[in-house]
Amino acid sequence: MSSIDAAPLWRHPEFARGARDMTSTALGIGAWGLLTGIAMAKSELAMPLCVLMSLIVFAGSAQLAALPLLAGGAPLWVIWATALCVNLRFVIFSAGWRRSFGSLPRGQRLRLAYFAADLNYVLFMKRFPEPPPTSLGVPYFWGGAALNWTSWQVPSLIGLFVGDRIPPAWGVGFAGTLALLGLTLSLLNDRATWVAAGVAGAAAVAAYALPLKLNILVAIAAAVAIGLVIDHTTPRTCQPEEDLT
């Protein structure tokens, strides 16, 4: 075993690289986390429940989708279905990560799953176009996840505790929309993702009149469907190997 393999995880070079790669997105993630915390603070949920949701759910889009449903007294199955559909993309992410982490013990895979996030996946796949050995992939994942989690949770908790002091005239809701839009645009890096985003937007507008914000579910279903069609009709091409040193 080499000295690098024997060193603690956070001292591995790939851990530092994962954190460094995530640095470019930390500001946007922090802004979105802050605005999500403010939105939760201004909801009708009790503060302990909001803190628990932030720490356990760790999914801004699902949290914001569930908030109006919780405040409006929607049936529990609608809330669960909405959160599930909003996070369906993580099924695809997990399938991609399985090639790298499928051999790990279940407990370790569950910990990885909790910290999984959109930009973690994008950066991981950019760093490792082909499945890396776990000795490289695991430290890189945790380096990005550590910074991503901190960049989200700290601003989110700050937003929770100061949100009730922010006047509505500041228009933080619109600012939150812009922050989410910025993060979304950073993920649109090829024709398939742009087409899926366009279809989702059109479906959301077309189904806007549905109650309980069910247009979100329609948009997600449309995006997943068009994504699967594109995936099955696009010829596979071999990507050049990247130097992992």
Contacts in CASP RR format, 6 or more apart in sequence:
PFRMAT RR
TARGET T0000
AUTHOR 0000-0000-0000
METHOD contacts of the structure
MODEL  1
MSSIDAAPLWRHPEFARGARDMTSTALGIGAWGLLTGIAMAKSELAMPLC
VLMSLIVFAGSAQLAALPLLAGGAPLWVIWATALCVNLRFVIFSAGWRRS
FGSLPRGQRLRLAYFAADLNYVLFMKRFPEPPPTSLGVPYFWGGAALNWT
SWQVPSLIGLFVGDRIPPAWGVGFAGTLALLGLTLSLLNDRATWVAAGVA
GAAAVAAYALPLKLNILVAIAAAVAIGLVIDHTTPRTCQPEEDLT
4 12 0 8 1.000
4 13 0 8 1.000
5 135 0 8 1.000
9 15 0 8 1.000
9 138 0 8 1.000
9 139 0 8 1.000
9 142 0 8 1.000
10 142 0 8 1.000
10 143 0 8 1.000
10 146 0 8 1.000
12 139 0 8 1.000
13 139 0 8 1.000
14 136 0 8 1.000
14 137 0 8 1.000
14 139 0 8 1.000
14 140 0 8 1.000
14 143 0 8 1.000
15 139 0 8 1.000
15 140 0 8 1.000
15 142 0 8 1.000
15 143 0 8 1.000
15 146 0 8 1.000
16 143 0 8 1.000
17 127 0 8 1.000
17 140 0 8 1.000
17 143 0 8 1.000
18 123 0 8 1.000
18 127 0 8 1.000
18 139 0 8 1.000
18 140 0 8 1.000
18 141 0 8 1.000
18 143 0 8 1.000
18 144 0 8 1.000
18 147 0 8 1.000
19 143 0 8 1.000
19 144 0 8 1.000
19 146 0 8 1.000
19 147 0 8 1.000
21 123 0 8 1.000
21 126 0 8 1.000
21 127 0 8 1.000
21 144 0 8 1.000
22 119 0 8 1.000
22 120 0 8 1.000
22 123 0 8 1.000
22 143 0 8 1.000
22 144 0 8 1.000
22 147 0 8 1.000
22 148 0 8 1.000
22 151 0 8 1.000
23 147 0 8 1.000
25 119 0 8 1.000
25 148 0 8 1.000
25 151 0 8 1.000
25 183 0 8 1.000
25 186 0 8 1.000
26 147 0 8 1.000
26 148 0 8 1.000
26 151 0 8 1.000
27 151 0 8 1.000
28 151 0 8 1.000
28 179 0 8 1.000
28 182 0 8 1.000
28 183 0 8 1.000
29 119 0 8 1.000
29 148 0 8 1.000
29 151 0 8 1.000
29 152 0 8 1.000
29 183 0 8 1.000
30 151 0 8 1.000
30 152 0 8 1.000
30 154 0 8 1.000
30 155 0 8 1.000
30 156 0 8 1.000
31 155 0 8 1.000
31 176 0 8 1.000
31 179 0 8 1.000
32 60 0 8 1.000
32 152 0 8 1.000
32 176 0 8 1.000
32 179 0 8 1.000
32 180 0 8 1.000
32 183 0 8 1.000
33 60 0 8 1.000
33 152 0 8 1.000
33 155 0 8 1.000
33 156 0 8 1.000
33 159 0 8 1.000
34 155 0 8 1.000
34 156 0 8 1.000
34 158 0 8 1.000
34 159 0 8 1.000
35 159 0 8 1.000
35 172 0 8 1.000
35 173 0 8 1.000
35 175 0 8 1.000
35 176 0 8 1.000
35 179 0 8 1.000
36 54 0 8 1.000
36 60 0 8 1.000
36 63 0 8 1.000
36 64 0 8 1.000
36 156 0 8 1.000
36 176 0 8 1.000
37 50 0 8 1.000
37 54 0 8 1.000
37 155 0 8 1.000
37 156 0 8 1.000
37 157 0 8 1.000
37 158 0 8 1.000
37 159 0 8 1.000
37 160 0 8 1.000
37 163 0 8 1.000
38 159 0 8 1.000
38 160 0 8 1.000
38 162 0 8 1.000
38 163 0 8 1.000
38 166 0 8 1.000
38 172 0 8 1.000
39 64 0 8 1.000
39 67 0 8 1.000
39 172 0 8 1.000
39 173 0 8 1.000
39 176 0 8 1.000
40 50 0 8 1.000
40 53 0 8 1.000
40 54 0 8 1.000
40 63 0 8 1.000
40 67 0 8 1.000
40 160 0 8 1.000
41 47 0 8 1.000
41 50 0 8 1.000
41 159 0 8 1.000
41 160 0 8 1.000
41 161 0 8 1.000
41 162 0 8 1.000
41 163 0 8 1.000
41 164 0 8 1.000
42 163 0 8 1.000
42 164 0 8 1.000
43 50 0 8 1.000
43 67 0 8 1.000
43 70 0 8 1.000
43 71 0 8 1.000
44 70 0 8 1.000
44 71 0 8 1.000
45 53 0 8 1.000
45 67 0 8 1.000
45 70 0 8 1.000
45 71 0 8 1.000
47 160 0 8 1.000
50 160 0 8 1.000
51 157 0 8 1.000
51 160 0 8 1.000
53 63 0 8 1.000
54 63 0 8 1.000
54 153 0 8 1.000
54 156 0 8 1.000
54 157 0 8 1.000
54 160 0 8 1.000
55 153 0 8 1.000
57 63 0 8 1.000
57 83 0 8 1.000
58 114 0 8 1.000
58 115 0 8 1.000
58 149 0 8 1.000
58 152 0 8 1.000
58 153 0 8 1.000
59 83 0 8 1.000
59 86 0 8 1.000
59 87 0 8 1.000
60 152 0 8 1.000
61 86 0 8 1.000
61 87 0 8 1.000
61 180 0 8 1.000
62 82 0 8 1.000
62 83 0 8 1.000
62 86 0 8 1.000
62 87 0 8 1.000
65 82 0 8 1.000
65 83 0 8 1.000
65 86 0 8 1.000
65 213 0 8 1.000
65 216 0 8 1.000
66 79 0 8 1.000
66 82 0 8 1.000
66 83 0 8 1.000
68 213 0 8 1.000
69 78 0 8 1.000
69 79 0 8 1.000
69 82 0 8 1.000
69 212 0 8 1.000
69 213 0 8 1.000
70 79 0 8 1.000
74 212 0 8 1.000
78 212 0 8 1.000
78 214 0 8 1.000
81 217 0 8 1.000
82 213 0 8 1.000
82 216 0 8 1.000
82 217 0 8 1.000
85 216 0 8 1.000
85 217 0 8 1.000
85 220 0 8 1.000
85 221 0 8 1.000
86 216 0 8 1.000
86 220 0 8 1.000
88 220 0 8 1.000
88 224 0 8 1.000
89 118 0 8 1.000
90 113 0 8 1.000
90 116 0 8 1.000
93 116 0 8 1.000
93 118 0 8 1.000
93 121 0 8 1.000
94 113 0 8 1.000
94 116 0 8 1.000
96 121 0 8 1.000
96 125 0 8 1.000
97 112 0 8 1.000
97 116 0 8 1.000
97 121 0 8 1.000
97 124 0 8 1.000
97 141 0 8 1.000
99 131 0 8 1.000
100 124 0 8 1.000
100 128 0 8 1.000
100 131 0 8 1.000
100 132 0 8 1.000
100 134 0 8 1.000
100 137 0 8 1.000
101 108 0 8 1.000
101 109 0 8 1.000
101 112 0 8 1.000
101 134 0 8 1.000
101 137 0 8 1.000
101 138 0 8 1.000
101 141 0 8 1.000
102 109 0 8 1.000
103 134 0 8 1.000
104 112 0 8 1.000
104 134 0 8 1.000
104 138 0 8 1.000
112 141 0 8 1.000
112 145 0 8 1.000
115 141 0 8 1.000
115 142 0 8 1.000
115 145 0 8 1.000
115 148 0 8 1.000
115 149 0 8 1.000
116 145 0 8 1.000
117 145 0 8 1.000
117 148 0 8 1.000
117 152 0 8 1.000
118 183 0 8 1.000
118 187 0 8 1.000
119 148 0 8 1.000
119 183 0 8 1.000
119 186 0 8 1.000
119 187 0 8 1.000
120 141 0 8 1.000
120 144 0 8 1.000
120 145 0 8 1.000
120 148 0 8 1.000
122 187 0 8 1.000
122 189 0 8 1.000
123 144 0 8 1.000
124 137 0 8 1.000
124 140 0 8 1.000
124 141 0 8 1.000
127 140 0 8 1.000
127 242 0 8 1.000
128 136 0 8 1.000
128 137 0 8 1.000
128 140 0 8 1.000
128 242 0 8 1.000
128 244 0 8 1.000
129 239 0 8 1.000
129 240 0 8 1.000
129 241 0 8 1.000
129 242 0 8 1.000
130 239 0 8 1.000
130 241 0 8 1.000
130 242 0 8 1.000
132 140 0 8 1.000
132 244 0 8 1.000
136 244 0 8 1.000
166 172 0 8 1.000
184 197 0 8 1.000
187 193 0 8 1.000
188 194 0 8 1.000
188 197 0 8 1.000
191 230 0 8 1.000
192 227 0 8 1.000
192 230 0 8 1.000
192 231 0 8 1.000
192 234 0 8 1.000
195 226 0 8 1.000
195 227 0 8 1.000
195 230 0 8 1.000
196 223 0 8 1.000
196 226 0 8 1.000
196 227 0 8 1.000
196 230 0 8 1.000
197 223 0 8 1.000
199 222 0 8 1.000
199 223 0 8 1.000
199 226 0 8 1.000
200 219 0 8 1.000
200 220 0 8 1.000
200 222 0 8 1.000
200 223 0 8 1.000
201 219 0 8 1.000
202 222 0 8 1.000
203 215 0 8 1.000
203 218 0 8 1.000
203 219 0 8 1.000
203 221 0 8 1.000
203 222 0 8 1.000
203 223 0 8 1.000
204 215 0 8 1.000
204 216 0 8 1.000
204 218 0 8 1.000
204 219 0 8 1.000
205 215 0 8 1.000
206 215 0 8 1.000
206 218 0 8 1.000
207 214 0 8 1.000
207 215 0 8 1.000
207 218 0 8 1.000
207 219 0 8 1.000
208 215 0 8 1.000
209 215 0 8 1.000
210 218 0 8 1.000
END
